[in-house]
Amino acid sequence: MPCEKFIKKFDDYKKMRIMKKLFGTFGFRGIVNEGFGTDKVKRVGASLALYLGEGKTIAIGKDPRISSDMLEEALIEGITEHGCNALTLGIITPNTLSLEIARQADAGVMITASHNPPEYNGIKCLSKSGRGFSPEEDLAIETIYFGDIKAGVNKGKKLTDSKASDRYRAHIIQYVQKLFPAKPMKIVVDGGGGSASTVTPEILERLGYEVVRFNCKYDGMFRERNPEPTDTNLEKLKKLVISEKADMGVAHDGDGDRTAFIDENGKFVQGDVSAAIIADHVLRQCRDKKKLIAVTIAFSNLIKDVSERLGAQVIYTPVGEPYLAQAKLMCGAQVGLEEHGSVVIEWSREGPMLAGIMAGILSKEKMTFSEVVASYPKYHQIKGAKTLPEGTNIDKILERLKTKIPLDYEKATDMDGLRVDYPDGWFLVRASGTEPKVRVFSEGNNEKRAQELIKIAMDGLESALK
């Protein structure tokens, strides 16, 4: 089994998730001015400054939500009043922030609620490497946050750099051109009104593609559509791909760290399918003798097919970008994948880069998008959720669930919720990181089996709740 050192930490990670009072899977978020506002954000800035020590620099990025400017000012106050410099980078994607932290800062904060509706906002803290802080580091910062924060003695400075996105564009173009050719292709981009709205169209044009822009102006209210780029939210993009006779469509969420794809027929490409395709083609060109792919516990069995083809090993992690980053750090995994389509190639989720890579894959293979998808095995998934009564101890419910399901499975893991694997599929029940509910996923080799597995999970959950 690869990377025993990382896997042995899973029990500790579970305990730490329970211990956390502020930071969830990755940062925290909420409805602005309803339990989440400037006071909390300012205190986070102060806590991070005290954790790092005087004289350090904290880079700040934000998405275009209407509350982001207000929260940024509060964050700057907390940082500078406790001796650190605040480097503002403007509206950028999280991966831009990661690159800039490594280049010119000691840590970073992204002000974003990612794919949540416009009334939400949030905070994600990143370490010097540009990846999310480890669970241990989160707890250390929380200790300061919930302690007695006294007024600082020395003041830091507010600094500004408006060229971060330009450097990020150049970085993407260099990376993609090194790996993939570009052939004439038309691509429709739905920027979601978020941070990637200008970046993705520009990098694709500079790579030589014809781009049709839709919803590619910053909109802090996300008036055109819900910022989460799901199948149901991308109806207009699907129609545009067909009417424009485009080769593919690309869509992002509020901060540009989620990327969804539409094929040339206007069909939504499932996130773990697009992520697996990208990982496959990136690792085909990787010269490392040992290939490792980190995926969350919610990822499709498609990754097993891809890994066998590559001669790679798969490392499963709890759900969340920081755990994938830890797998890259501790195990040397070349890529990290999440079930909704996010890919970690360096230290944080890529967004616009994935658009350039996927276009490069189609160019290199000389195939349509649907043909590329069809060249991979097909699995059937069902995703559901169940709201729990207030005050429910979800950990105890999941523990009871183990005893309420038939024992004809191959294996089960409780690294994050409960995933149960069978020869022809699996199901996962895990607590939501943002709502009082559990999420229930199933996957089967066919639709009937996926339905059977989610019924087993739901029936077991009902029994465990009694």
Order of alpha helices (4+ residues) and beta strands (2+ residues): alpha-alpha-beta-alpha-beta-alpha-beta-alpha-beta-beta-alpha-beta-alpha-beta-alpha-beta-alpha-beta-beta-beta-alpha-beta-alpha-beta-alpha-beta-beta-alpha-alpha-beta-alpha-beta-beta-beta-beta-alpha
